[in-house]
Structure formats: structure tokens, C-alpha cells
């Protein structure tokens, strides 16, 4: 088994953050073509929930020294990801 070395200095170095950010940007691009009548419902909510995944991961990173707060923020991030999927 090969050993991978990680040099993670900030939340933006995390693979999960990178993937969440890519997904958020993809949703933003796709939602530009949504019907105009969805602007204030489906489009807005989807954009906010997908961005919230990244925001909660960043908050979790900053609270990583406090296990309960860290887990709570990861849980929030997972909930927003589930909302984005829906």
C-alpha cells in the first residue's frame, strides 16, 4: 500500500471542500438555464444550500479543536448536501 502525504493547511486544501465547491459552481452554472419563474424558489434555494455545504465545511475546519462543535458543523454540512441533492 502506498503512503500518501497530505499537506493540509486550510479548509480549501481538503478534497471534500474542493468537491463541494465544484458541485456548487456546477449547480450555479446549470441553474442559469432554469425557468425564470423558479428564480426565487428552486434556483435560489439550490444555490444557497450548495454554497452552505462549503461554508459549513469551512466552519468545521476552524472548530476542529473542539470535537462536539466540529461534528455539529460536519453534520450541518451533510444536511445541506442532502438538501442540495433533493
BAGUDO-575403 format. One record per residue: residue in three letters; x, y, z of N, C-alpha, C, O, CB in turn; residue number from 1. Coordinates in Angstrom, 2 decimals, padded with zeros to 5 digits. Atoms other than C-alpha are relative to their C-alpha. Glycine has a CB too. Layout:
BAGUDO-575403
[r "Ala", [X, Y, Z], [X, Y, Z], [X, Y, Z], [X, Y, Z], [X, Y, Z], NUM]
...
This chain:
BAGUDO-575403
[r "Unk", [000.85, -001.17, 000.00], [000.00, 000.00, 000.00], [000.90, 001.24, 000.00], [001.82, 001.35, 000.81], [-000.97, 000.00, 001.22], 1]
[r "Unk", [-000.81, -001.21, 000.05], [001.44, 003.36, -000.95], [-000.49, 001.01, 001.04], [-001.68, 001.11, 001.33], [-000.04, 000.63, -001.42], 2]
[r "Unk", [000.31, -001.00, -001.02], [001.57, 006.09, 001.63], [-000.16, 001.36, -000.66], [000.73, 001.83, -001.37], [001.10, 000.05, 001.10], 3]
[r "Unk", [000.23, -001.34, 000.54], [000.02, 009.43, 000.66], [000.32, 001.01, 001.08], [-000.05, 000.83, 002.24], [-001.46, 000.17, -000.51], 4]
[r "Unk", [-000.30, -001.07, -000.94], [001.31, 012.55, 002.29], [-000.88, 001.18, -000.35], [-000.98, 001.59, -001.50], [001.51, 000.39, -000.04], 5]
[r "Unk", [000.89, -001.14, 000.18], [-001.08, 015.40, 002.77], [000.62, 001.23, 000.65], [001.20, 001.16, 001.74], [-001.39, -000.28, 000.59], 6]
[r "Unk", [-000.44, -001.27, -000.56], [-000.14, 018.99, 003.31], [-001.24, 000.90, 000.06], [-001.45, 001.76, -000.80], [001.16, 000.66, -000.86], 7]
[r "Unk", [001.25, -000.73, -000.14], [-003.42, 020.40, 004.53], [000.21, 001.12, 001.01], [000.43, 000.90, 002.20], [-001.17, -000.94, 000.45], 8]
[r "Unk", [-000.22, -001.17, -000.85], [-003.07, 023.90, 005.87], [-001.26, 000.81, 000.20], [-001.37, 001.57, 001.17], [001.07, 000.88, -000.60], 9]
[r "Unk", [001.25, -000.76, -000.11], [-006.54, 025.31, 005.28], [-001.13, -000.84, -000.57], [-000.91, -001.84, -001.25], [000.10, 001.38, -000.74], 10]
[r "Unk", [001.16, 000.79, 000.43], [-010.04, 024.11, 004.57], [-000.06, -000.17, -001.51], [-000.60, -001.16, -002.00], [-001.28, 000.65, 000.49], 11]
[r "Unk", [000.04, 000.10, 001.46], [-009.61, 024.77, 000.85], [000.93, -001.08, -000.55], [000.87, -001.41, -001.73], [000.37, 001.34, -000.61], 12]
[r "Unk", [-000.88, 001.11, 000.40], [-006.95, 022.02, 000.76], [-000.69, -001.36, 000.12], [-000.18, -002.35, -000.40], [001.27, 000.02, 000.85], 13]
[r "Unk", [000.71, 001.26, -000.22], [-009.48, 019.35, 001.77], [-000.69, -000.45, -001.29], [-001.33, 000.35, -001.97], [-001.03, 000.15, 001.13], 14]
[r "Unk", [000.65, 000.55, 001.20], [-010.69, 017.08, -001.05], [-001.51, 000.20, 000.07], [-002.14, 000.54, -000.93], [000.33, -001.49, -000.16], 15]
[r "Unk", [001.45, -000.14, -000.14], [-014.24, 017.21, 000.32], [-000.43, 001.43, -000.27], [-001.49, 001.66, -000.87], [-000.45, -000.44, 001.41], 16]
[r "Unk", [000.33, -001.39, 000.28], [-014.20, 021.00, 000.20], [000.09, 000.29, -001.50], [-000.79, 000.94, -002.07], [000.94, 000.95, 000.79], 17]
[r "Unk", [-000.18, -000.22, 001.44], [-012.88, 021.02, -003.36], [-001.18, -000.57, -000.79], [-001.68, 000.06, -001.72], [001.31, -000.63, -000.49], 18]
[r "Unk", [001.11, 000.63, 000.69], [-015.61, 018.61, -004.47], [-001.31, 000.75, 000.25], [-002.12, 000.91, -000.66], [-000.15, -001.45, 000.43], 19]
[r "Unk", [001.21, -000.76, -000.32], [-018.33, 020.57, -002.68], [-000.01, 001.32, -000.76], [-001.06, 001.75, -001.24], [-000.09, 000.26, 001.52], 20]
[r "Unk", [-000.09, -001.26, 000.71], [-017.10, 023.80, -004.26], [-000.29, -000.22, -001.49], [-001.02, 000.56, -002.11], [001.39, 000.64, 000.19], 21]
[r "Unk", [000.26, 000.32, 001.41], [-017.07, 022.21, -007.72], [-001.48, -000.26, -000.24], [-002.04, 000.21, -001.24], [000.83, -001.22, -000.44], 22]
[r "Unk", [001.43, 000.29, 000.13], [-020.61, 020.92, -007.19], [-000.82, 001.27, 000.10], [-001.78, 001.45, -000.65], [-000.44, -001.01, 001.08], 23]
[r "Unk", [000.71, -001.26, -000.15], [-021.78, 024.33, -006.03], [000.10, 000.85, -001.26], [-000.89, 001.42, -001.72], [000.55, 000.78, 001.20], 24]
[r "Unk", [-000.20, -000.77, 001.23], [-020.30, 026.02, -009.08], [-000.75, -000.64, -001.17], [-001.30, 000.07, -002.02], [001.50, 000.12, -000.33], 25]
[r "Unk", [000.74, 000.69, 001.07], [-021.81, 023.38, -011.37], [-001.49, 000.29, 000.11], [-002.16, 000.54, -000.89], [000.25, -001.52, 000.06], 26]
[r "Unk", [001.42, -000.32, -000.18], [-025.24, 023.95, -009.84], [-000.28, 001.44, -000.43], [-001.29, 001.70, -001.08], [-000.41, -000.21, 001.48], 27]
[r "Unk", [000.19, -001.41, 000.38], [-024.84, 027.70, -010.29], [-000.08, 000.14, -001.52], [-000.96, 000.81, -002.06], [001.14, 000.87, 000.57], 28]
[r "Unk", [000.01, -000.08, 001.47], [-023.99, 027.27, -013.97], [-001.27, -000.60, -000.59], [-001.90, -000.02, -001.48], [001.24, -000.71, -000.58], 29]
[r "Unk", [001.20, 000.66, 000.50], [-026.84, 024.84, -014.57], [-001.26, 000.80, 000.29], [-002.17, 000.86, -000.53], [-000.14, -001.39, 000.60], 30]
[r "Unk", [001.21, -000.72, -000.41], [-029.36, 026.97, -012.69], [-000.23, 001.28, -000.81], [-001.32, 001.84, -000.77], [000.07, 000.34, 001.47], 31]
[r "Unk", [000.19, -001.17, 000.87], [-028.78, 029.87, -015.08], [-001.04, -000.27, -001.08], [-001.68, 000.65, -001.58], [001.33, 000.42, -000.64], 32]
[r "Unk", [000.95, 000.38, 001.03], [-030.94, 027.94, -017.54], [-001.36, -000.43, 000.55], [-002.23, -000.84, -000.21], [000.57, -001.10, -000.83], 33]
[r "Unk", [001.29, 000.35, -000.58], [-033.77, 027.23, -015.09], [-001.05, 001.02, -000.44], [-000.71, 002.15, -000.78], [000.09, -000.07, 001.56], 34]
[r "Unk", [001.06, -000.95, 000.36], [-037.14, 028.79, -015.89], [-000.01, 001.22, 000.93], [000.28, 001.11, 002.12], [-001.37, -000.70, 000.04], 35]
[r "Unk", [000.00, -001.25, -000.77], [-037.47, 032.40, -014.75], [-000.97, -000.05, 001.18], [-000.72, 000.57, 002.21], [-000.36, 001.17, -000.90], 36]
[r "Unk", [000.97, 000.08, -001.11], [-040.50, 031.54, -012.60], [000.56, -000.75, 001.21], [-000.03, -000.72, 002.29], [-001.29, -000.67, -000.46], 37]
[r "Unk", [-000.64, 000.72, -001.10], [-038.18, 029.39, -010.46], [001.10, 000.82, 000.68], [001.73, 000.33, 001.62], [000.59, -001.30, -000.51], 38]
[r "Unk", [-001.10, -000.81, -000.51], [-035.74, 032.23, -009.71], [-000.02, 000.13, 001.52], [001.03, 000.02, 002.16], [-000.04, 001.38, -000.62], 39]
[r "Unk", [000.07, -000.25, -001.43], [-036.98, 032.84, -006.17], [-000.39, -001.22, 000.81], [-000.63, -001.11, 002.01], [-000.98, 001.10, 000.28], 40]
[r "Unk", [000.30, 001.21, -000.76], [-037.74, 029.27, -005.23], [001.08, -001.05, -000.24], [002.03, -001.13, 000.53], [-001.37, -000.56, -000.39], 41]
[r "Unk", [-000.95, 001.08, 000.26], [-035.85, 026.36, -006.77], [001.42, 000.50, -000.21], [002.36, -000.03, 000.38], [-000.44, -000.80, -001.20], 42]
[r "Unk", [-001.33, -000.50, 000.32], [-032.92, 028.37, -008.13], [000.68, 000.57, 001.25], [001.81, 000.20, 001.57], [-000.08, 001.09, -001.09], 43]
[r "Unk", [-000.58, -000.66, -001.18], [-032.35, 030.48, -005.02], [000.32, -001.01, 001.10], [001.41, -000.99, 001.67], [-000.95, 001.06, 000.54], 44]
[r "Unk", [-000.22, 000.98, -001.06], [-032.75, 027.61, -002.57], [001.14, -000.95, -000.34], [001.95, -001.27, 000.52], [-001.27, -000.79, 000.25], 45]
[r "Unk", [-001.07, 000.91, 000.40], [-030.47, 025.30, -004.55], [001.36, 000.65, 000.08], [002.33, 000.03, 000.52], [-000.24, -000.49, -001.41], 46]
[r "Unk", [-001.27, -000.73, -000.08], [-027.77, 027.93, -004.81], [000.42, 000.20, 001.45], [001.59, 000.02, 001.79], [-000.11, 001.35, -000.70], 47]
[r "Unk", [-000.35, -000.24, -001.41], [-027.95, 028.73, -001.10], [000.42, -001.28, 000.70], [001.39, -001.27, 001.46], [-001.18, 000.62, 000.74], 48]
[r "Unk", [-000.35, 001.24, -000.69], [-027.89, 025.12, 000.06], [001.34, -000.55, -000.49], [002.11, -001.08, 000.31], [-001.09, -001.05, -000.21], 49]
[r "Unk", [-001.28, 000.51, 000.49], [-024.99, 024.18, -002.22], [001.17, 000.84, 000.51], [002.24, 000.30, 000.81], [000.01, -000.03, -001.55], 50]
[r "Unk", [-001.06, -000.85, -000.57], [-022.95, 027.18, -001.03], [000.18, -000.27, 001.49], [001.29, -000.18, 002.01], [-000.32, 001.48, -000.23], 51]
[r "Unk", [-000.05, 000.24, -001.44], [-023.81, 026.33, 002.56], [000.84, -001.23, 000.35], [001.43, -001.29, 001.43], [-001.40, -000.17, 000.54], 52]
[r "Unk", [-000.86, 001.18, -000.24], [-022.05, 022.96, 002.25], [001.43, 000.47, 000.21], [002.09, 000.08, 001.17], [-000.08, -001.01, -001.20], 53]
[r "Unk", [-001.38, -000.52, -000.10], [-018.76, 024.80, 001.66], [000.18, 000.85, 001.25], [001.19, 000.73, 001.94], [000.35, 000.83, -001.24], 54]
[r "Unk", [-000.10, -000.87, -001.18], [-019.45, 027.36, 004.38], [000.07, -000.82, 001.28], [000.85, -000.50, 002.18], [-001.20, 000.95, 000.05], 55]
[r "Unk", [-000.01, 000.84, -001.19], [-020.17, 024.66, 006.95], [001.29, -000.80, 000.11], [001.78, -001.03, 001.22], [-001.19, -000.94, 000.00], 56]
[r "Unk", [-001.30, 000.68, -000.04], [-017.03, 022.75, 005.99], [001.09, 000.95, 000.49], [001.96, 000.55, 001.27], [000.36, -000.57, -001.38], 57]
[r "Unk", [-000.98, -000.99, -000.46], [-015.00, 025.93, 006.48], [-000.15, 000.24, 001.50], [000.85, 000.34, 002.22], [-000.17, 001.33, -000.77], 58]
[r "Unk", [000.21, -000.19, -001.43], [-016.59, 026.46, 009.90], [000.46, -001.22, 000.79], [001.05, -001.08, 001.86], [-001.48, 000.27, 000.29], 59]
[r "Unk", [-000.46, 001.23, -000.67], [-015.93, 022.82, 010.84], [001.52, 000.00, 000.12], [002.06, -000.37, 001.16], [-000.49, -001.26, -000.76], 60]
[r "Unk", [-001.46, -000.05, -000.02], [-012.28, 023.26, 009.92], [000.49, 000.91, 001.12], [001.43, 000.56, 001.84], [000.53, 000.49, -001.36], 61]
[r "Unk", [-000.42, -000.95, -001.03], [-011.99, 026.26, 012.22], [-000.32, -000.49, 001.41], [000.31, -000.04, 002.37], [-000.66, 001.34, -000.23], 62]
[r "Unk", [000.39, 000.51, -001.32], [-013.67, 024.37, 015.08], [000.54, -001.40, 000.26], [000.08, -002.08, 001.19], [-001.52, 000.00, 000.13], 63]
[r "Unk", [-000.49, 001.37, -000.10], [-011.68, 021.15, 014.65], [000.64, -000.33, 001.34], [000.78, -001.51, 001.68], [000.99, -000.26, -001.08], 64]
[r "Unk", [-000.59, 000.25, -001.32], [-010.07, 021.56, 018.07], [-001.05, -000.34, 001.06], [-000.71, -000.79, 002.16], [000.80, 001.21, 000.45], 65]
[r "Unk", [001.11, 000.22, -000.92], [-013.49, 021.21, 019.71], [-000.90, -001.08, -000.60], [-001.77, -000.78, -001.41], [-000.80, 001.33, 000.27], 66]
[r "Unk", [000.67, 001.13, 000.65], [-014.85, 017.75, 018.86], [-001.51, 000.15, -000.18], [-002.03, -000.14, -001.26], [000.27, -001.24, 000.79], 67]
[r "Unk", [001.46, -000.10, 000.12], [-018.53, 018.45, 019.57], [-000.39, 001.05, -001.04], [-001.29, 000.82, -001.85], [-000.63, 000.36, 001.37], 68]
[r "Unk", [000.30, -001.06, 000.97], [-018.56, 021.70, 017.57], [000.39, -000.44, -001.41], [-000.32, -000.16, -002.38], [000.73, 001.31, 000.37], 69]
[r "Unk", [-000.46, 000.50, 001.29], [-016.58, 020.07, 014.76], [-001.02, -000.96, -000.61], [-001.39, -000.82, -001.77], [001.36, -000.71, 000.17], 70]
[r "Unk", [000.97, 000.99, 000.47], [-019.02, 017.16, 014.47], [-001.32, 000.68, -000.34], [-001.96, 000.32, -001.33], [-000.22, -001.09, 001.06], 71]
[r "Unk", [001.24, -000.71, 000.27], [-022.00, 019.52, 014.65], [000.06, 000.72, -001.35], [-000.91, 000.68, -002.11], [-000.30, 001.01, 001.13], 72]
[r "Unk", [-000.14, -000.70, 001.27], [-020.69, 021.59, 011.73], [000.08, -000.97, -001.17], [-000.46, -000.70, -002.24], [001.25, 000.90, 000.01], 73]
[r "Unk", [-000.02, 001.03, 001.05], [-019.93, 018.45, 009.71], [-001.41, -000.52, -000.25], [-001.79, -000.78, -001.39], [000.94, -001.16, 000.39], 74]
[r "Unk", [001.38, 000.45, 000.13], [-023.49, 017.32, 010.40], [-000.83, 001.03, -000.77], [-001.64, 000.67, -001.62], [-000.61, -000.25, 001.39], 75]
[r "Unk", [000.70, -001.07, 000.73], [-024.82, 020.70, 009.21], [000.36, -000.05, -001.49], [-000.50, 000.12, -002.35], [000.36, 001.38, 000.58], 76]
[r "Unk", [-000.47, 000.06, 001.38], [-022.72, 020.36, 006.07], [-000.65, -001.17, -000.73], [-001.06, -001.04, -001.89], [001.52, -000.13, -000.05], 77]
[r "Unk", [000.61, 001.18, 000.60], [-024.07, 016.88, 005.39], [-001.48, 000.25, -000.26], [-002.01, -000.17, -001.29], [000.19, -001.22, 000.90], 78]
[r "Unk", [001.42, -000.32, 000.19], [-027.64, 018.12, 005.87], [-000.21, 000.92, -001.20], [-001.14, 000.73, -001.97], [-000.57, 000.65, 001.27], 79]
[r "Unk", [000.10, -000.90, 001.16], [-027.10, 020.93, 003.37], [000.29, -000.74, -001.30], [-000.32, -000.46, -002.33], [000.96, 001.20, 000.16], 80]
[r "Unk", [-000.30, 000.79, 001.19], [-025.57, 018.47, 000.92], [-001.22, -000.85, -000.40], [-001.54, -000.98, -001.58], [001.25, -000.91, 000.24], 81]
[r "Unk", [001.20, 000.77, 000.27], [-028.66, 016.27, 001.24], [-001.10, 000.89, -000.58], [-001.82, 000.48, -001.49], [-000.50, -000.70, 001.28], 82]
[r "Unk", [000.99, -000.93, 000.53], [-030.88, 019.31, 000.66], [000.34, 000.36, -001.45], [-000.55, 000.46, -002.29], [-000.07, 001.27, 000.86], 83]
[r "Unk", [-000.42, -000.32, 001.37], [-028.86, 020.19, -002.43], [-000.30, -001.14, -000.96], [-000.68, -000.91, -002.11], [001.50, 000.32, -000.02], 84]
[r "Unk", [000.29, 001.16, 000.84], [-029.30, 016.66, -003.76], [-001.48, -000.08, -000.33], [-001.87, -000.53, -001.41], [000.46, -001.28, 000.69], 85]
[r "Unk", [001.45, 000.08, 000.18], [-033.04, 016.93, -003.33], [-000.47, 001.05, -000.96], [-001.67, 001.14, -001.24], [-000.73, 000.13, 001.32], 86]
